[in-house]
Amino acid sequence: MPSPRFHGRVESPGRQCEAPGCREAGEFRAPGRRPHGFDGPGEWRWFCLPHVREFNAGYDWFEGMSAEEILRAQSPIAGWQTESRVFRPTAGIGDTPRWADYADPLDAISARARGIRSRAEREAKAAMSGRFSREEAAALEVMGLGSDTDRTRLRRRYSELVRRYHPDRNGGDRRHEAQLTAVVDAYQLLRRSAALA
């Protein structure tokens, strides 16, 4: 037997339909006078089935909004305007790690707890390892890779970054052209590196 809430019905003894003159049970909720928001769930109005259908037929969610507010509410990215730092397009470049770069989330947390070395320290370490030149170490930094990388990881990371920054892939947004150029230049330098042969 399906749940009584399957079709929106919420049984509660003693609750009466709020439509004027109706004596039926108020088993279906509708948005109330105070909307849902940061102050809590708001208030519900309770109706019987015929009256909730009547309410829904005349309900206008956009009532009281300006044309600009309606346009913003209808946007496919409504509600997603702010980004957390690790999900920004620049995440993983510079000193901001990306969660996706870790196989285990606990590795990402421990990396944050240990602290992130400065870019100069990482470049110096990569250059001192003797495997990469200083320019190649800087290119690895742009790509968000370490000195233990190989050709396969380089190609995979390059593909990922190009998809992230290319205007054809992010709705024509050209704000990331400088980052895209830096990634392409870094890849061109690293793919010819003797260390990755």
N, C-alpha and C positions, 0 to 999 in steps of 0.2 A: 504494500500500500504506500503511495507517495506521501511525502511529508506534507503536513497542512500548509507549510509555507511555500510549497512548490510553485504555486500560482500567485504568490504575494499575500496570501491570507495569513494573518496573525491572530489566532484565536485568543481571546482574553475575556473571561466572564465579567459582565458588568459594564463593558465599554459600549457606548451607544453611538450610532452614526451622528455626525455633527451637522448633517444637512437639516435645515429648518423643517420641523414637523415630522421627521422620519423617526420611527421607533425600532428600526432594525439594528442588529449588532454592528458596531464599527470594527470591522475585521481587516480593512485595507487602509494602509497609510498613504498619505500624500504630503508634499512639502508644506510646512507650516508658515506662520507669520514671520518667525525669526529664522533666517537661513543657516545652513551648516557653515561652520568656519572654524577659526582658531579658538573661539570661545566655547566650542563644544559642538555636539551634534545638532543643535537647533531644536525646533519643536516640530512634531508631527501632527497632522490633522487626521482623524479617523473617520472613514465612511463605509457604508455598505457597498456591495458590488455595483449596483446601478449608479449610485452617486459618485463612486470613485471613477467610473467610466466617464460620467458627465464632467467631473472635475478635470480629468486628463484631456478630454477633447478640447477644453477651453484654456488649458495651461500654456503659458508662454514664458519659457525660461529666460528669454532676452528682454522681458518687460522691464522698463526703467533704465536700460543700458543705452549709452550713446552709440553712434555708428562705429566709432573707433574701438569701443569696448567689445562690441559684437564681433568685429573683424578679428580682434585679438583672441577672443574666446573660440572662434571657429578655426584658428590657425592649427595646423597639424602638430605644432610644437608647443601648444598651450600647456602651461604648467612645467615645461622643461627649460625655461629660460636661464636658470642658474645651473652651473656645472660644479661638481666637486672637483677639487684640484687634480685628483688622479685620473679623471675621465676627460679632462680638457684635451684639445687637439695637440697641445704642446707637452703633454705628459710624457715622460720618458726621455725628454730632451733636456739636457742640462742637469739640474740637481733634483728634479722631481721624478721619482720612480713610478712606473705604471704597474698596477696590480696584475695585468695580463702578462707581464714579463716573468712572473713566478709560477712554477708548477704547483706549489703549495702555498696557500695564503699565509701560513705561519712563517714561511721564509721571508715574505714581504714585511710582515710585522717585525720580525727580528732584525731585518735590514734597517728598518726605520729606527728601531730601538738602539742599534749600534751607532747610528748617526751616518750621515752621508758625507763621504769625503769630498773635498772641494775638487773642482774641475782640474785645477793645476796639479793637485796631488795625483789624481788618476792619470793625467797625461804623463807626468814625470815617471810614475810607476811603469806605465806601458812602454815608455821610451827606454827606461833602464832595463827592462826585461830583455832588450836587445832584439826582440822579434819585430817590432815596428819602429819606424822613424817617428820623430816628433810630429810631423805633418800627418802621418798615418794614425798616430794616437789621437790627434785632434779630430780626424775624420771618424774614428771609432766612437768618439764622444758624441759627435753630431748624430751618428746612427743609433746611439744608445746601447752600444755593445762593449763588451770587455775584451781584454787582450787574449782571452782564451777562445775567441770566436773562430769559426771555420767558414769556408766558402758557402756552404749550404745555409748556415744561419745568417750570413751576410745577405744572400739573395732573398731569403724569407723576410728579413727585417726591412730590406729595401722595398720589396713589394708592398708590405704593410704600410710603410710610411708614405709611399707614393699614393696609395689608395686613400690614405687619411688626408693628405694635403692637396691633392689635385683638384682643381675647380670643377672638373666634370663629375667628380665623385661626391662633392659636398655642396651641391646645389648652386654652383657658380660663385661661391664665396672665394674671393681672390685675396683675402687677408693673409693667407698662408703661403703666398708665392715665394717669399724670401726663404721660408723654411724648406719649401719644396726644392728650390735652387740649391740650398746648402746640402740637402740630402742627396740630390743627383750628383753634385760635385764630389761629395765624400765617397759615394759609391764608385764613381769613375776612378778615383784615386785608389781605393781599396781593392777593386777587382783586378788591378794590375800589380798589386803588391806581391812581392816575392814570398812574403810570409804566409800568404794564403794560396800559394801555388799547389 
